């Protein structure tokens, strides 16, 4: 179980690093826009992301 968790974490880091590596200006602009969001909007984005991830885990498990 811990090996799988570490592999998943490593894959997440690789995927998270793709956009700043490939398109740093787009990544920077995205964060400029994100800091203008309210806390509620950011929480909604986080909740939506978690729900999509959980749904994908249930589908492909």
C-alpha distances in whole Angstrom, upper triangle without the diagonal:
4,5,5,6,9,10,11,12,14,15,17,19,20,21,22,24,26,29,30,30,32,34,34,38,36,33,35,37,35,34,38,38,34,36,39,37,37,34,34,34,31,29,30,28,25,25,26,23,20,22,22,19,17,20,19,15,17,19,17,14
4,5,5,6,9,10,10,12,14,15,17,18,20,21,23,25,27,28,28,30,33,33,36,34,31,33,36,33,32,36,36,33,34,38,36,36,33,33,33,30,28,30,28,25,25,26,23,21,23,23,19,19,22,20,17,19,22,19,17
4,5,5,6,9,10,11,12,14,15,17,18,20,21,23,26,27,27,29,31,31,35,33,30,33,35,33,32,36,36,33,35,38,36,37,34,35,34,31,30,31,29,26,26,27,24,22,24,23,20,20,22,20,17,20,21,19,17
4,5,5,6,9,10,10,12,14,15,16,18,20,21,24,26,26,27,29,30,33,32,29,31,34,31,30,34,34,31,33,36,34,35,33,33,32,29,28,28,26,23,24,24,21,19,21,20,16,16,19,16,13,16,18,15,13
4,5,5,6,9,10,10,12,14,15,16,18,20,23,24,24,26,28,28,31,30,27,29,31,28,28,32,32,29,30,33,31,32,29,30,29,26,24,25,24,20,21,22,19,16,19,18,15,15,18,16,13,16,18,16,14
4,5,5,6,9,10,11,12,14,15,17,19,21,22,22,24,27,27,30,29,26,28,30,28,27,31,31,29,30,33,32,33,30,31,30,27,26,27,25,22,23,24,20,19,21,21,17,18,21,19,16,19,21,19,17
4,5,5,6,9,10,11,12,14,15,17,20,21,21,23,25,25,29,28,25,27,30,27,27,31,31,29,31,34,32,33,31,32,30,27,27,27,25,22,23,23,20,19,21,20,16,17,20,17,15,18,19,17,16
4,5,5,6,9,10,11,12,14,16,18,20,20,22,24,24,27,25,23,25,28,25,25,28,28,26,28,31,29,30,28,28,27,24,23,24,21,19,20,20,16,15,17,16,12,14,16,14,12,15,17,14,14
4,5,5,6,9,10,10,12,15,17,18,18,20,22,22,25,24,21,23,26,23,22,26,26,24,26,29,27,28,26,27,26,22,22,23,20,17,19,20,16,15,18,17,14,15,18,16,14,18,20,17,17
4,5,5,6,9,10,11,13,16,16,16,18,21,21,24,23,20,23,25,23,23,26,27,25,27,30,29,30,28,29,28,24,24,25,23,20,22,22,18,18,21,20,16,18,21,18,17,21,21,19,19
4,5,5,6,8,10,11,14,15,15,17,19,20,23,22,19,22,24,22,22,26,26,24,26,29,28,30,28,28,27,24,24,24,21,19,21,20,17,16,19,17,14,16,18,15,15,18,19,16,17
4,5,5,6,8,10,12,14,14,16,18,18,21,19,17,19,21,19,19,22,23,20,23,26,24,26,24,25,23,20,20,21,18,15,17,17,13,13,16,15,12,15,17,15,14,18,19,17,17
4,5,5,6,9,11,12,12,14,16,16,19,18,15,18,20,18,18,21,22,20,22,25,24,26,25,26,24,21,21,22,19,17,20,20,16,16,19,18,15,18,20,18,18,22,22,20,21
4,6,5,6,10,11,10,12,15,15,19,18,15,18,20,19,19,22,23,22,24,27,26,28,27,28,26,23,24,24,21,19,22,21,18,18,21,19,17,20,21,19,19,22,23,20,21
4,5,5,8,10,10,11,13,14,17,16,13,17,18,16,17,21,21,19,22,25,24,26,25,26,23,20,21,22,18,17,19,18,15,16,18,16,14,17,19,16,17,20,20,18,20
4,6,7,8,9,11,12,12,15,14,11,14,16,14,14,17,18,16,18,21,21,23,22,23,21,18,19,20,16,15,18,17,14,15,18,16,14,18,20,18,18,22,22,21,22
4,6,6,6,9,10,10,14,13,10,13,16,14,14,18,19,18,20,23,23,25,24,26,24,20,22,23,19,18,21,21,17,19,22,20,18,22,23,21,22,25,25,24,25
4,6,5,6,8,9,13,12,10,13,15,14,15,18,19,19,21,24,24,26,26,27,24,22,24,24,20,20,22,21,18,20,22,20,18,22,23,21,22,25,25,23,25
4,5,5,5,7,9,8,6,10,12,11,12,15,16,16,18,20,21,24,24,25,22,20,22,22,18,18,21,20,17,20,22,20,19,23,24,21,23,26,26,25,27
4,6,5,4,8,8,6,8,11,11,11,14,15,15,17,20,21,24,24,25,23,20,23,23,20,20,23,22,19,22,24,22,21,25,26,24,26,29,29,28,30
4,6,6,10,10,9,11,14,14,15,17,19,19,21,24,24,27,27,29,26,24,26,27,23,23,26,25,22,24,27,25,23,27,28,26,27,30,30,28,30
4,6,9,9,9,12,14,14,16,18,19,19,22,24,25,28,28,30,27,24,27,27,23,23,27,25,22,25,27,24,23,27,28,25,27,30,30,28,30
4,6,5,6,9,10,11,13,15,16,17,19,21,22,25,26,28,24,22,25,25,22,22,26,24,22,24,27,24,24,28,28,26,28,31,31,30,32
4,6,5,6,9,10,11,12,14,15,17,19,21,24,25,27,24,21,24,25,21,22,26,25,22,25,27,25,25,29,30,28,29,33,32,31,33
4,5,5,6,9,10,11,12,14,16,17,19,23,24,26,23,21,24,25,22,23,26,25,23,26,28,27,26,30,31,29,31,35,34,33,36
4,5,5,6,9,10,11,12,15,16,17,21,22,24,20,19,22,22,18,20,23,22,20,23,25,23,23,27,28,26,28,32,31,31,33
4,5,5,6,9,10,11,13,15,16,19,20,22,19,17,20,20,17,17,21,20,18,21,23,22,21,25,26,25,26,30,30,29,31
4,5,5,6,9,10,11,13,15,18,19,22,19,17,20,21,18,19,23,22,20,23,26,24,24,28,29,28,30,33,33,32,34
4,5,5,6,9,10,11,13,17,19,20,17,16,20,20,17,19,22,21,20,23,25,24,25,28,29,28,30,33,33,33,35
4,5,5,6,9,10,11,15,16,18,14,13,16,17,13,15,18,18,16,19,22,20,21,24,25,25,27,29,30,30,32
4,5,5,6,9,10,13,14,16,14,12,15,16,13,14,18,18,17,19,22,21,21,25,26,26,27,30,31,31,32
4,6,6,7,10,13,15,17,15,13,17,18,16,17,21,20,20,22,25,24,25,28,29,29,31,33,34,34,36
4,6,5,7,11,13,15,12,11,15,15,13,15,19,18,18,21,23,22,23,26,27,27,29,32,32,33,35
4,5,5,9,10,12,9,8,12,12,10,12,15,15,15,18,20,20,21,23,25,25,27,29,30,30,32
4,6,8,9,12,11,9,13,14,13,14,17,18,18,20,22,23,23,26,28,28,29,32,33,34,35
4,7,9,12,10,10,13,14,14,16,18,19,19,22,23,24,25,27,29,29,31,33,34,35,37
4,7,8,6,6,10,11,10,12,15,15,16,19,20,21,22,24,26,27,28,30,31,32,34
4,5,5,6,9,10,11,13,14,16,17,19,20,21,23,25,26,27,29,31,32,33,35
4,5,5,6,9,10,11,12,14,15,16,18,20,21,22,24,26,27,29,30,32,32
4,5,5,6,9,10,10,12,14,15,16,18,20,21,22,24,26,27,28,30,31
4,5,5,6,9,10,11,12,14,15,16,18,20,21,23,24,26,27,29,30
4,5,5,6,9,10,11,12,14,15,17,18,20,21,23,24,26,27,28
4,5,5,6,8,10,10,12,14,15,16,18,20,21,22,24,26,26
4,5,5,6,8,10,10,12,14,15,16,18,20,21,22,24,25
4,6,5,6,9,10,11,12,14,15,16,18,20,21,22,24
4,5,5,6,9,10,11,12,14,15,16,18,20,21,22
4,5,5,6,9,10,11,12,14,15,16,18,20,21
4,5,5,6,9,10,10,12,14,15,16,18,20
4,6,5,6,9,10,11,12,14,15,16,18
4,5,5,6,8,10,10,12,14,15,16
4,5,5,6,9,10,11,12,14,15
4,6,5,6,9,10,11,12,14
4,5,5,6,9,10,11,12
4,5,5,6,9,10,10
4,5,5,6,9,10
4,5,5,6,8
4,5,5,6
4,6,5
4,6
4
